[in-house]
Amino acid sequence: MEDCEDLKKRIRQLELEIEDIKSLSEAKARLLDAHIRELNQVYDALNEKFIELKERNEKIRKIEDELIRANKLSTLGELAGSIAHEIKNPLISIEGFAKRIQKTKDLEAIEKYSKFVEEEAGRLSNVLSKLLNFSRMDEPNFEQANINDIVDDTVLFMEHHLSRFKNIELSILKAKDLPLVKVDRIHIQQILVNLIMNAAQAMPNGGLIRITTGEEKDYVFIAVADTGTGIKKEIMDKIFEPFYTTKAKDEGTGLGLSLCKRLIDANKGRIEVESEVGKGSTFKVLVPYRDN
């Protein structure tokens, strides 16, 4: 009898333990469900925030694109004098030769003047084509290019423009037989225009802008050096940030160097800067001619 009673007690004890375990499991399950619901709510909230941030970032990117485009248009405005100068010369030649053609009946002279008109019209078309290309802001259109040719095309626009600054001297030293690089030549030209303009603005009392090209390891480079005010070490890390500028109000948007950084990144290159306060700065644009 005692064995039977002990057995019943043991069974009862086990039943109680099972009930406790069952109750504990149910409590854990309820707690787990609550945690899952809470995590789902957090996930939904975070997902909504992520979508919201993504939309905001897209809006910011579009605004940045528009501001950069506005900066480019501003640059074009500043280059208007140079562009007008480059267009004016062939137009004058075309007008002059057209008048000569009207006044002569000499077929040989007419043929000669017609060729001059054709050549000047081609020159004019080339300038306008470069101007239209400069105004675009697309994804990189990679092509094999000679860095020295890009420098020549850019200086074509810039030399006359630089005459509005005081006592600015332009020196160009191009290395021979440079390897071709695969870049968007218009992007590189845009970078160079911004760097030249910055160099001129850094020398309010005049000075020397030295443009050099060369080869460095697996890169071809264009260096733009000035003898201007220089850049303080404490702000060197900020100069490529959008809207950061040390220029006076209405003298700059702070987008020029930001645009340069964005364009050179798109062309798989980089920009290096060396500067000393009171002595000037050198910006070196490097583009790879080998796959790194």
VENCOR-V461205 format. One record per backbone hydrogen bond with DSSP energy under -0.5 kcal/mol. NH is the residue of the N-H (numbers start at 0). CO is the residue of the C=O. E is the energy in kcal/mol with one decimal. If there is no record, write none. Layout:
nh: [NH,NH]
co: [CO,CO]
e: [E,E]
//
This chain:
nh: [4,5,6,7,8,9,10,11,12,13,14,15,16,17,18,19,20,21,22,23,24,25,26,27,28,29,30,31,32,33,34,35,36,37,38,39,40,41,42,43,44,45,46,47,48,49,50,51,52,53,54,55,56,57,58,59,60,61,62,63,64,65,66,67,68,69,70,71,72,73,74,75,76,77,78,79,82,83,84,85,86,87,88,89,90,91,92,93,94,95,96,97,98,99,100,101,102,103,103,106,109,110,111,112,113,114,115,116,117,118,119,120,121,122,123,124,125,126,127,128,129,130,131,132,133,134,135,141,142,144,146,148,149,150,151,152,153,154,155,156,156,157,158,160,161,162,162,163,164,167,168,168,170,170,172,180,181,182,182,184,187,188,189,190,191,192,193,194,195,196,197,198,199,200,201,202,205,206,208,209,209,210,210,211,211,212,213,215,218,219,220,221,222,223,224,224,225,228,234,235,235,237,238,238,240,242,243,243,244,250,258,259,260,261,262,263,264,265,266,267,268,269,271,273,275,277,278,279,281,282,283,283,284,284,285,285,286,288,289,291]
co: [0,1,2,3,4,5,6,7,8,9,10,11,12,13,14,15,16,17,18,19,20,21,22,23,24,25,26,27,28,29,30,31,32,33,34,35,36,37,38,39,40,41,42,43,44,45,46,47,48,49,50,51,52,53,54,55,56,57,58,59,60,61,62,63,64,65,66,67,68,69,70,71,72,73,74,76,78,79,80,81,82,83,84,85,86,87,88,89,90,91,92,93,94,95,96,97,98,99,100,104,105,106,107,108,109,110,111,112,113,114,115,116,117,118,119,120,121,122,123,124,125,126,127,128,129,130,132,139,182,180,144,145,145,146,147,148,149,150,151,152,153,153,154,156,157,158,159,160,161,164,166,206,168,208,210,144,287,142,180,182,183,184,185,186,187,188,189,190,191,192,193,194,195,196,197,199,202,166,168,207,224,170,208,209,222,172,220,218,215,286,213,284,211,282,209,222,280,201,231,231,232,234,234,235,237,253,240,253,242,247,254,255,256,257,258,259,260,261,262,264,263,285,283,281,279,228,275,275,273,223,271,281,221,282,269,283,219,217,217,289]
e: [-2.6,-2.8,-2.2,-2.3,-2.7,-2.7,-2.8,-2.8,-2.6,-2.5,-2.6,-2.4,-2.5,-2.8,-2.5,-2.8,-2.9,-3.2,-3.1,-2.9,-2.8,-2.7,-2.5,-2.7,-2.8,-2.9,-2.7,-3.0,-2.9,-2.4,-2.5,-2.9,-2.9,-2.5,-3.1,-2.8,-2.2,-2.6,-3.2,-2.9,-2.5,-3.1,-3.1,-2.3,-2.3,-2.9,-2.5,-2.5,-3.2,-2.7,-2.3,-2.4,-3.1,-2.1,-2.2,-2.8,-2.7,-2.3,-2.6,-2.9,-2.5,-2.3,-2.6,-2.7,-2.5,-2.5,-2.4,-2.3,-2.4,-2.2,-2.3,-2.6,-2.3,-2.1,-1.6,-1.1,-2.6,-3.1,-2.1,-2.3,-2.1,-2.8,-1.5,-0.8,-1.7,-2.5,-2.1,-2.8,-2.5,-2.5,-2.7,-2.2,-1.9,-1.8,-2.2,-1.7,-1.4,-1.1,-0.5,-0.7,-2.8,-2.4,-2.0,-3.1,-2.4,-1.7,-1.6,-2.5,-2.5,-2.5,-2.6,-2.6,-2.1,-2.1,-2.6,-2.6,-2.1,-2.1,-2.4,-2.3,-2.1,-2.1,-2.6,-2.3,-2.1,-1.2,-1.3,-0.8,-2.0,-2.6,-0.6,-0.6,-1.7,-2.1,-2.3,-2.5,-2.2,-2.7,-1.7,-0.9,-0.8,-1.9,-2.5,-0.7,-2.5,-0.5,-1.1,-1.6,-1.7,-0.6,-0.6,-2.9,-0.5,-3.0,-2.9,-2.5,-0.6,-2.0,-0.9,-0.9,-1.9,-2.1,-2.5,-2.2,-2.3,-2.5,-2.1,-2.2,-2.5,-2.5,-2.5,-2.2,-2.3,-2.3,-1.5,-1.4,-2.1,-1.9,-3.2,-0.6,-2.5,-3.3,-0.6,-0.5,-2.2,-1.9,-1.7,-3.2,-1.9,-2.7,-2.8,-2.1,-3.1,-2.8,-2.5,-0.6,-2.6,-1.6,-1.2,-0.5,-1.0,-1.8,-0.8,-0.6,-2.2,-1.2,-1.7,-0.7,-0.6,-2.0,-2.8,-2.0,-2.5,-2.3,-2.7,-2.6,-2.1,-1.8,-1.1,-1.7,-2.8,-2.1,-2.6,-2.2,-2.3,-2.9,-2.5,-1.7,-3.0,-2.5,-3.1,-0.6,-3.2,-0.6,-2.8,-0.6,-2.5,-2.2,-0.8,-0.5]
//
